[in-house]
């Protein structure tokens, strides 16, 4: 029941009256939220007032653009397994934030987008910056709704968290009319709704076990959805004891330590052709936590459609994804962690049939990471190799999109869960905001962002946020003065005719220094180890610019 007395007064029931902004922040705290990212707007002023005091328990991270704010929230969701929260103003603010919502959708990341909205009485008249968010966001969210009264805020926030987390996680959005946030209500806080993780049935487990044992060339493909640290550790012990070969799906290389002998590489953009052929040769595939999207399946070319020739055991927490593209031999609707915990309890397999096949796959992976002869003066492969040797195992590495990521995928080794924070959506401008979110969440851990020059410039304004928050992240900019991946595609289809892909960049060192950051540029990989040491020792945001040859499209291809 909405009433008019002042905030803090008691309602006729004796409950304290709170405005919608206070109710929203209290609801977020009930669900464990301790921070939200965004850009302030006049349609949500009561919310920003509610977080002004430290005792509110929710810190507002002020960003310089809604797109990067939404990517910070999405990255925070990846890091915690709980919905990252982004708040933006109506109209343009919401539209800018859609890129992070799209990443959360494609990456199966729990996220909550809060949007200021025009007052209820103005709706339907195309008021200033008015948008129907149900229509606009409906195709890339699990649920989107508009709050009709302050009374509804606690229950709708509880539902939003539940929907974002159940089954295949993803983004949800709530539009909050300006007057709803100002209204007073005596609504009580609502406890979180318990979200049950799907577990495999015993019969499904035994069937999967039997199919693996009967294989000659089994292979496990892992996606990074639904894993806990304990489950990842148990999975590592399971594949080692059964000598089962493992391949990482797209940007899921941190599920199993890449130093493990059972790890054979990743199915990412620009991955090993020999690995692709090895996956095709497998006779039994156990897929855990991966949707089998077009990148992991190399544009749906790895397996026959719709029924693969290989035995396919597909484990995923959402029944709607099982059989959506490939018809599995055995479909198991289960959370990855619960499936692995149950699988590890089964009797050991007899791995003799595939021991040599697994060993050959590992040898191919190691060979694929070796230094190449006739390397250029600045070889990004050498830079990434030094990073993997220098950084601690729990260091978080972030990146956006572009051909520069091929070097990272190929030459880096991830050793712990939650250390690869990257967009399956392929969004440029992701790496820097993700690094900021990661350092805020884990200040004790090293955080390194790898970005192309085009990728960095799509988020460079957030360097001001890193400075304000005093975050000692290291940003490595691979500068080839081009949109490299598009230049590669042009060379494939229209050789020798570049168009629209050459970039004019600022002086990155001067740009970073103008913010108060440490910065330097290098022209050879031999200079990188000392440059990295200086960047880390600076103990403040740092930039290392790699001035690379624009003709070098990939590790193996030059114009």
C-alpha positions as CSV (number, residue, x, y, z in Angstrom):
1,X,0.0,0.0,0.0
2,X,1.6,3.3,-1.1
3,X,1.2,6.2,1.4
4,X,2.4,9.8,1.7
5,X,4.1,10.2,5.1
6,X,7.9,11.0,5.2
7,X,10.5,8.3,4.9
8,X,11.5,6.7,8.2
9,X,8.0,7.2,9.7
10,X,6.0,4.2,10.8
11,X,3.0,2.9,8.8
12,X,-0.3,2.1,10.4
13,X,1.0,-1.5,10.8
14,X,4.0,-0.2,12.8
15,X,6.5,-1.0,10.0
16,X,9.1,1.6,9.0
17,X,8.3,3.4,5.8
18,X,10.9,3.4,3.1
19,X,11.0,4.9,-0.4
20,X,11.5,2.7,-3.4
21,X,15.2,3.4,-3.6
22,X,15.7,2.3,-0.1
23,X,13.6,-0.8,-0.7
24,X,15.7,-1.7,-3.8
25,X,19.0,-1.4,-2.0
26,X,17.7,-3.4,1.0
27,X,16.5,-6.1,-1.5
28,X,19.8,-6.3,-3.2
29,X,21.6,-6.7,0.2
30,X,19.2,-9.5,1.1
31,X,20.6,-11.3,-2.0
32,X,24.2,-10.8,-1.1
33,X,24.9,-7.8,-3.4
34,X,27.7,-5.6,-2.2
35,X,28.3,-3.5,-5.3
36,X,26.7,-2.3,-8.4
37,X,28.1,-0.7,-11.5
38,X,26.5,2.1,-13.6
39,X,26.1,5.6,-14.7
40,X,23.7,7.8,-12.6
41,X,20.6,9.3,-14.1
42,X,17.8,11.5,-12.8
43,X,15.2,8.8,-13.1
44,X,16.8,6.8,-10.2
45,X,17.9,9.5,-7.8
46,X,16.4,7.8,-4.7
47,X,18.6,4.7,-5.4
48,X,21.8,6.8,-5.5
49,X,20.7,8.6,-2.3
50,X,20.2,5.2,-0.7
51,X,23.7,4.0,-1.4
52,X,25.3,7.4,-0.3
53,X,26.0,6.1,3.2
54,X,28.5,3.3,3.7
55,X,26.1,1.5,6.1
56,X,23.8,0.8,3.1
57,X,26.1,-2.1,2.3
58,X,26.0,-1.7,-1.4
59,X,28.8,0.3,-3.1
60,X,28.1,2.1,-6.3
61,X,31.0,2.0,-8.8
62,X,30.6,5.1,-11.0
63,X,31.5,4.3,-14.6
64,X,32.1,6.5,-17.6
65,X,29.8,4.7,-20.1
66,X,26.9,2.3,-19.7
67,X,28.3,-0.3,-22.1
68,X,31.4,-0.7,-19.9
69,X,29.4,-0.6,-16.7
70,X,27.3,-3.5,-18.0
71,X,30.4,-5.5,-18.9
72,X,31.8,-4.9,-15.4
73,X,28.6,-6.3,-14.0
74,X,28.7,-9.2,-16.3
75,X,32.3,-10.0,-15.4
76,X,31.4,-9.7,-11.7
77,X,28.7,-12.3,-12.3
78,X,31.3,-14.6,-13.9
79,X,33.6,-14.2,-11.0
80,X,31.0,-14.8,-8.2
81,X,28.4,-17.1,-9.8
82,X,25.8,-14.6,-8.5
83,X,24.1,-11.9,-10.6
84,X,26.3,-8.9,-11.2
85,X,24.2,-5.7,-11.0
86,X,24.2,-2.8,-13.3
87,X,22.1,0.3,-13.0
88,X,21.5,2.8,-15.8
89,X,19.2,5.6,-16.7
90,X,16.4,5.3,-19.2
91,X,16.5,5.5,-23.0
92,X,20.1,6.0,-24.2
93,X,21.5,4.6,-20.9
94,X,19.6,1.4,-21.3
95,X,20.5,1.1,-25.0
96,X,24.2,1.5,-24.2
97,X,24.0,-1.2,-21.6
98,X,22.5,-3.7,-23.9
99,X,25.9,-4.9,-25.1
100,X,26.7,-6.3,-21.6
101,X,23.2,-7.9,-21.5
102,X,23.9,-9.6,-24.8
103,X,27.3,-10.9,-23.4
104,X,25.5,-12.2,-20.3
105,X,23.0,-13.9,-22.6
106,X,25.5,-15.6,-24.8
107,X,27.9,-16.4,-22.0
108,X,25.2,-17.8,-19.7
109,X,26.1,-15.3,-16.9
110,X,23.7,-14.3,-14.2
111,X,23.1,-10.5,-14.3
112,X,20.6,-8.0,-13.2
113,X,20.1,-4.8,-15.2
114,X,18.2,-2.0,-13.4
115,X,16.8,0.7,-15.6
116,X,15.2,4.0,-14.6
117,X,11.9,4.6,-16.3
118,X,9.6,7.6,-16.9
119,X,6.9,8.1,-14.3
120,X,3.9,5.8,-14.6
121,X,1.5,8.6,-15.6
122,X,3.7,9.5,-18.6
123,X,3.9,6.0,-20.1
124,X,2.5,5.4,-23.6
125,X,3.0,9.0,-24.7
126,X,6.6,8.6,-25.9
127,X,7.8,10.7,-23.1
128,X,11.4,11.9,-22.9
129,X,13.6,8.8,-23.3
130,X,10.7,6.4,-22.9
131,X,11.2,2.8,-24.1
132,X,9.2,-0.3,-23.8
133,X,11.9,-2.5,-22.2
134,X,9.8,-5.6,-22.3
135,X,9.8,-5.4,-26.1
136,X,13.4,-4.2,-26.5
137,X,15.1,-6.6,-24.1
138,X,12.8,-9.6,-24.4
139,X,14.9,-11.5,-26.9
140,X,18.1,-11.4,-24.8
141,X,17.0,-11.7,-21.2
142,X,15.4,-14.6,-19.3
143,X,12.9,-12.2,-17.8
144,X,12.2,-8.5,-18.1
145,X,9.5,-6.6,-16.2
146,X,8.4,-3.2,-15.1
147,X,7.8,-2.6,-11.4
148,X,4.3,-1.1,-10.8
149,X,4.6,0.0,-7.2
150,X,7.1,0.3,-4.4
151,X,5.3,-2.5,-2.7
152,X,6.4,-4.9,-5.4
153,X,10.2,-4.2,-5.2
154,X,11.2,-6.8,-2.7
155,X,9.3,-9.7,-4.3
156,X,10.3,-8.7,-7.9
157,X,14.0,-8.5,-6.9
158,X,13.7,-11.9,-5.3
159,X,12.1,-13.3,-8.5
160,X,14.8,-11.6,-10.7
161,X,17.6,-13.4,-8.8
162,X,15.8,-16.7,-8.9
163,X,15.2,-16.5,-12.6
164,X,18.8,-15.3,-13.3
165,X,20.2,-18.3,-11.5
166,X,18.0,-21.2,-12.3
167,X,18.6,-23.7,-15.2
168,X,20.9,-22.0,-17.7
169,X,21.9,-18.7,-15.9
170,X,21.4,-15.4,-17.7
171,X,20.5,-11.8,-17.5
172,X,17.2,-10.3,-16.2
173,X,16.1,-6.7,-16.3
174,X,13.8,-4.6,-14.1
175,X,12.5,-1.2,-15.2
176,X,11.8,1.2,-12.3
177,X,9.5,4.2,-12.9
178,X,10.8,7.4,-11.4
179,X,7.7,7.8,-9.1
180,X,7.9,4.2,-7.9
181,X,11.4,4.9,-6.6
182,X,10.1,8.0,-4.8
183,X,6.9,6.3,-3.3
184,X,6.9,5.1,0.3
185,X,6.0,1.6,1.3
186,X,6.0,-0.5,4.4
187,X,6.8,-3.7,2.4
188,X,8.9,-6.2,4.2
189,X,12.2,-7.5,2.8
190,X,11.9,-10.9,1.1
191,X,14.4,-13.7,1.6
192,X,16.2,-15.2,-1.4
193,X,14.4,-18.0,-3.2
194,X,16.3,-21.3,-3.0
195,X,17.6,-22.3,-6.4
196,X,18.0,-26.1,-6.8
197,X,20.8,-27.3,-9.0
198,X,19.8,-30.2,-11.2
199,X,21.5,-33.5,-10.4
200,X,21.9,-36.5,-12.7
201,X,19.8,-39.6,-12.1
202,X,21.8,-42.8,-11.0
203,X,20.7,-44.5,-14.2
204,X,22.1,-41.7,-16.3
205,X,25.4,-41.8,-14.5
206,X,25.8,-45.5,-15.0
207,X,24.9,-45.2,-18.7
208,X,27.5,-42.5,-19.1
209,X,30.1,-44.6,-17.3
210,X,29.3,-47.6,-19.6
211,X,29.6,-45.5,-22.8
212,X,32.9,-44.1,-21.7
213,X,34.3,-47.6,-20.9
214,X,33.3,-49.0,-24.2
215,X,35.1,-46.3,-26.2
216,X,38.4,-46.6,-27.9
217,X,38.9,-42.8,-28.3
218,X,36.9,-41.0,-25.7
219,X,37.1,-37.2,-25.3
220,X,35.6,-34.8,-22.8
221,X,34.7,-31.3,-23.9
222,X,34.2,-28.8,-21.0
223,X,32.4,-25.5,-21.0
224,X,32.9,-23.2,-18.0
225,X,29.2,-23.1,-16.9
226,X,28.2,-24.4,-13.5
227,X,31.6,-25.2,-12.0
228,X,32.6,-24.7,-8.4
229,X,36.3,-24.8,-7.3
230,X,35.7,-28.1,-5.5
231,X,34.1,-29.6,-8.6
232,X,36.9,-28.4,-10.8
233,X,39.4,-30.0,-8.4
234,X,37.4,-33.3,-8.4
235,X,37.2,-33.2,-12.2
236,X,41.0,-32.9,-12.4
237,X,41.5,-35.9,-10.1
238,X,38.9,-37.9,-12.1
239,X,40.4,-37.3,-15.5
240,X,43.9,-38.0,-14.2
241,X,43.0,-41.3,-12.5
242,X,41.1,-42.4,-15.6
243,X,43.6,-40.8,-18.1
244,X,40.7,-39.2,-20.0
245,X,41.6,-36.5,-22.6
246,X,40.0,-33.1,-22.2
247,X,39.4,-30.3,-24.6
248,X,38.2,-26.9,-23.5
249,X,35.2,-25.3,-25.3
250,X,35.3,-21.7,-26.4
251,X,36.9,-19.5,-23.7
252,X,36.6,-22.3,-21.1
253,X,40.3,-23.1,-20.7
254,X,40.3,-22.5,-17.0
255,X,38.2,-25.5,-16.0
256,X,41.1,-28.0,-16.0
257,X,44.7,-26.9,-15.4
258,X,46.4,-26.7,-18.8
259,X,49.5,-28.2,-17.2
260,X,47.6,-31.4,-16.6
261,X,48.7,-34.2,-19.0
262,X,45.1,-34.9,-19.9
263,X,44.5,-31.4,-21.3
264,X,44.8,-31.3,-25.1
265,X,43.9,-27.7,-26.0
266,X,40.9,-25.6,-26.8
267,X,38.3,-25.2,-29.5
268,X,38.5,-21.5,-29.9
269,X,38.9,-19.0,-32.8
270,X,42.1,-19.9,-34.6
271,X,42.6,-23.2,-32.7
272,X,44.9,-26.0,-33.8
273,X,43.8,-27.8,-37.0
274,X,45.3,-31.0,-35.7
275,X,43.2,-30.7,-32.5
276,X,40.0,-30.2,-34.7
277,X,40.9,-33.4,-36.5
278,X,41.5,-35.3,-33.3
279,X,38.1,-34.2,-32.0
280,X,36.5,-35.5,-35.2
281,X,38.3,-38.8,-34.7
282,X,36.9,-39.4,-31.2
283,X,34.3,-42.1,-30.9
284,X,32.7,-41.0,-27.6
285,X,32.2,-37.4,-26.5
286,X,31.3,-36.4,-23.0
287,X,30.3,-32.7,-23.1
288,X,29.9,-31.0,-19.7
289,X,28.7,-27.4,-19.3
290,X,29.0,-26.3,-23.0
291,X,26.1,-25.6,-25.3
292,X,28.1,-26.8,-28.4
293,X,27.8,-23.4,-30.0
294,X,29.2,-22.5,-33.4
295,X,32.7,-21.6,-32.2
296,X,33.3,-24.7,-30.1
297,X,32.0,-26.8,-33.0
298,X,33.9,-24.8,-35.5
299,X,30.8,-23.5,-37.2
300,X,28.9,-26.7,-36.7
301,X,31.5,-28.7,-38.7
302,X,32.9,-31.0,-36.0
303,X,30.0,-33.4,-36.0
304,X,27.3,-34.5,-38.3
305,X,24.0,-32.6,-38.0
306,X,21.6,-33.3,-36.4
307,X,22.9,-36.7,-35.2
308,X,26.7,-37.0,-34.7
309,X,28.4,-40.2,-35.8
310,X,30.2,-40.2,-32.4
311,X,28.5,-41.3,-29.2
312,X,27.5,-38.0,-27.6
313,X,26.8,-37.6,-23.9
314,X,25.6,-34.1,-23.3
315,X,25.4,-32.7,-19.8
316,X,23.8,-29.3,-19.4
317,X,21.6,-27.6,-16.7
318,X,18.8,-26.6,-19.1
319,X,16.7,-29.2,-20.9
320,X,16.0,-26.6,-23.7
321,X,19.6,-26.8,-24.8
322,X,19.8,-30.6,-24.9
323,X,19.1,-31.7,-28.5
324,X,18.7,-28.1,-29.7
325,X,21.4,-28.5,-32.3
326,X,22.8,-31.9,-31.9
327,X,20.8,-35.0,-30.9
328,X,22.7,-36.7,-28.1
329,X,23.0,-40.4,-27.5
330,X,22.5,-39.6,-23.8
331,X,21.1,-36.3,-22.6
332,X,21.6,-35.4,-19.0
333,X,20.0,-32.3,-17.5
334,X,22.4,-31.6,-14.7
335,X,24.6,-28.9,-13.2
336,X,28.2,-29.5,-14.1
337,X,29.4,-29.5,-10.4
338,X,26.7,-32.0,-9.3
339,X,27.4,-34.2,-12.3
340,X,31.1,-34.4,-11.7
341,X,30.7,-35.0,-8.0
342,X,28.5,-38.0,-8.8
343,X,30.7,-39.2,-11.6
344,X,33.7,-39.2,-9.4
345,X,32.0,-41.7,-7.0
346,X,31.7,-44.4,-9.7
347,X,34.3,-47.2,-10.1
348,X,37.4,-46.3,-12.1
349,X,37.5,-46.9,-15.8
350,X,40.1,-49.0,-17.5
351,X,42.1,-46.5,-19.7
352,X,44.4,-48.9,-21.5
353,X,42.4,-48.7,-24.7
354,X,43.0,-44.9,-25.1
355,X,46.2,-44.3,-23.3
356,X,48.3,-43.9,-26.4
357,X,45.7,-41.8,-28.1
358,X,45.5,-39.4,-25.2
359,X,49.3,-39.2,-25.0
360,X,49.6,-38.3,-28.6
361,X,47.0,-35.5,-28.2
362,X,49.0,-34.0,-25.3
363,X,52.2,-34.2,-27.3
364,X,50.5,-32.3,-30.1
365,X,49.3,-29.6,-27.7
366,X,52.8,-29.1,-26.2
367,X,54.3,-28.9,-29.7
368,X,51.7,-26.3,-30.7
369,X,52.9,-24.0,-28.0
370,X,56.6,-24.2,-28.8
371,X,58.5,-21.1,-30.0
372,X,58.5,-20.7,-33.8
373,X,61.6,-20.2,-35.9
374,X,62.1,-16.9,-37.7
375,X,60.0,-15.0,-35.2
376,X,59.5,-11.3,-35.7
377,X,61.3,-8.8,-33.5
378,X,58.1,-8.4,-31.4
379,X,56.6,-11.8,-31.3
380,X,53.3,-11.8,-29.2
381,X,53.8,-15.5,-28.7
382,X,57.0,-14.8,-26.7
383,X,55.1,-12.1,-24.7
384,X,52.3,-14.6,-23.8
385,X,54.8,-17.3,-23.0
386,X,56.5,-15.0,-20.5
387,X,53.2,-14.1,-19.0
388,X,52.3,-17.7,-18.4
389,X,55.7,-18.3,-16.7
390,X,55.7,-15.1,-14.7
391,X,52.1,-14.8,-13.4
392,X,50.9,-16.7,-10.4
393,X,48.5,-19.5,-11.0
394,X,45.5,-17.5,-9.6
395,X,46.2,-14.5,-11.8
396,X,43.1,-13.3,-13.6
397,X,43.5,-12.6,-17.3
398,X,40.9,-10.7,-19.2
399,X,40.4,-9.9,-22.9
400,X,37.9,-8.7,-25.4
401,X,37.7,-9.6,-29.1
402,X,40.1,-9.5,-32.0
403,X,42.8,-11.5,-33.6
404,X,45.2,-10.7,-30.8
405,X,43.2,-13.2,-28.7
406,X,44.5,-16.1,-30.9
407,X,47.9,-15.7,-29.3
408,X,46.4,-15.7,-25.8
409,X,44.3,-18.8,-26.5
410,X,47.3,-20.6,-28.0
411,X,50.2,-19.8,-25.8
412,X,48.9,-19.0,-22.3
413,X,48.1,-21.8,-19.8
414,X,45.3,-21.3,-17.3
415,X,45.8,-23.3,-14.1
416,X,42.8,-22.4,-11.9
417,X,39.1,-22.0,-12.3
418,X,38.0,-18.4,-12.6
419,X,41.2,-17.1,-14.2
420,X,39.9,-16.7,-17.8
421,X,37.4,-13.8,-18.0
422,X,36.5,-13.3,-21.6
423,X,33.3,-12.8,-23.7
424,X,31.9,-15.7,-25.6
425,X,29.7,-13.0,-27.3
426,X,32.8,-11.8,-29.0
427,X,32.3,-8.3,-27.8
428,X,35.1,-5.7,-28.3
429,X,35.8,-3.4,-25.4
430,X,35.3,-6.1,-22.8
431,X,38.8,-6.7,-21.4
432,X,39.4,-3.4,-19.6
433,X,36.0,-3.2,-17.7
434,X,36.3,-6.9,-16.9
435,X,39.8,-6.3,-15.4
436,X,38.4,-3.5,-13.3
437,X,35.6,-5.7,-12.0
438,X,38.1,-8.5,-11.3
439,X,40.5,-6.3,-9.3
440,X,37.6,-4.9,-7.3
441,X,36.4,-8.4,-6.5
442,X,39.9,-9.9,-5.9
443,X,42.3,-7.1,-4.9
444,X,44.8,-9.6,-3.6
445,X,45.2,-11.3,-7.0
446,X,47.2,-10.1,-10.1
447,X,44.9,-9.0,-12.9
448,X,46.1,-8.5,-16.5
449,X,44.1,-7.3,-19.4
450,X,45.1,-8.1,-23.0
451,X,43.5,-5.8,-25.6
452,X,44.0,-4.9,-29.2
453,X,44.3,-1.2,-30.0
454,X,40.7,-1.2,-31.5
455,X,39.4,-3.2,-28.5
456,X,41.1,-0.9,-26.0
457,X,39.8,2.3,-27.6
458,X,36.2,1.1,-27.2
459,X,36.6,1.1,-23.4
460,X,39.6,3.5,-22.8
461,X,37.5,6.0,-20.9
462,X,37.3,3.5,-18.0
463,X,41.0,4.0,-17.4
464,X,39.7,6.9,-15.4
465,X,37.7,4.5,-13.3
466,X,40.8,2.3,-12.7
467,X,42.7,5.4,-11.5
468,X,39.9,6.6,-9.2
469,X,39.5,3.2,-7.6
470,X,43.4,2.9,-7.4
471,X,43.4,-0.5,-9.1
472,X,46.9,-1.8,-10.0
473,X,45.8,-3.7,-13.1
474,X,48.2,-4.2,-16.1
475,X,46.8,-3.5,-19.5
476,X,48.8,-4.9,-22.5
477,X,47.8,-3.2,-25.7
478,X,48.6,-5.1,-28.9
479,X,48.9,-2.2,-31.3
480,X,48.8,-3.1,-35.0
481,X,47.0,0.1,-36.0
482,X,44.2,-2.0,-37.5
483,X,41.0,-3.9,-36.9
484,X,43.1,-7.1,-37.4
485,X,40.4,-9.7,-37.5
486,X,38.4,-7.9,-40.1
487,X,41.6,-7.2,-42.1
488,X,42.2,-11.0,-42.0
489,X,38.7,-11.7,-43.4
490,X,39.2,-9.1,-46.1
491,X,42.5,-10.7,-47.1
492,X,40.6,-14.0,-47.4
493,X,37.8,-12.7,-49.6
494,X,39.3,-9.6,-51.2
495,X,43.1,-10.0,-51.1
496,X,45.1,-6.9,-51.3
497,X,42.1,-4.6,-50.9
498,X,41.9,-3.3,-47.3
499,X,39.0,-1.1,-46.6
500,X,37.9,0.5,-43.4
501,X,40.3,-1.4,-41.2
502,X,43.2,0.9,-40.8
503,X,43.2,2.9,-37.5
504,X,44.7,6.1,-36.4
505,X,45.5,5.8,-32.7
506,X,46.5,8.2,-29.9
507,X,49.8,8.0,-28.2
508,X,48.8,5.3,-25.7
509,X,51.7,6.0,-23.4
510,X,50.8,9.7,-23.2
511,X,47.1,8.8,-22.9
512,X,47.7,6.5,-19.9
513,X,50.1,8.9,-18.2
514,X,47.6,11.8,-18.5
515,X,45.3,9.7,-16.2
516,X,48.2,9.2,-13.8
517,X,49.0,5.7,-14.8
518,X,52.4,4.0,-15.4
519,X,52.9,3.5,-19.1
520,X,55.6,2.5,-21.7
521,X,55.8,1.2,-25.2
522,X,58.1,-1.6,-26.5
523,X,59.1,-2.7,-30.0
524,X,60.6,-6.1,-29.2
525,X,59.6,-9.1,-27.1
526,X,63.0,-9.1,-25.5
527,X,62.1,-5.9,-23.7
528,X,58.8,-7.3,-22.3
529,X,60.0,-9.1,-19.1
530,X,61.5,-5.9,-17.7
531,X,58.6,-3.8,-18.9
532,X,56.2,-6.2,-17.1
533,X,58.3,-6.1,-14.0
534,X,58.2,-2.3,-13.9
535,X,54.4,-2.2,-14.5
536,X,53.8,-4.6,-11.6
537,X,56.2,-2.7,-9.3
538,X,54.4,0.6,-10.1
539,X,51.5,-0.6,-8.0
540,X,49.0,1.5,-9.9
541,X,47.2,1.1,-13.2
542,X,49.7,0.4,-15.9
543,X,49.9,0.2,-19.7
544,X,52.4,-1.7,-21.8
545,X,52.0,-1.0,-25.5
546,X,53.3,-3.7,-27.9
547,X,54.0,-2.1,-31.2
548,X,53.5,-5.0,-33.5
549,X,53.8,-5.5,-37.3
550,X,50.4,-4.8,-38.8
551,X,51.1,-7.5,-41.5
552,X,51.1,-10.2,-38.8
553,X,47.5,-11.3,-38.8
554,X,47.8,-14.5,-36.7
555,X,50.7,-16.5,-35.2
556,X,50.9,-18.4,-38.5
557,X,49.8,-15.9,-41.1
558,X,51.3,-12.7,-42.4
559,X,50.1,-10.5,-45.3
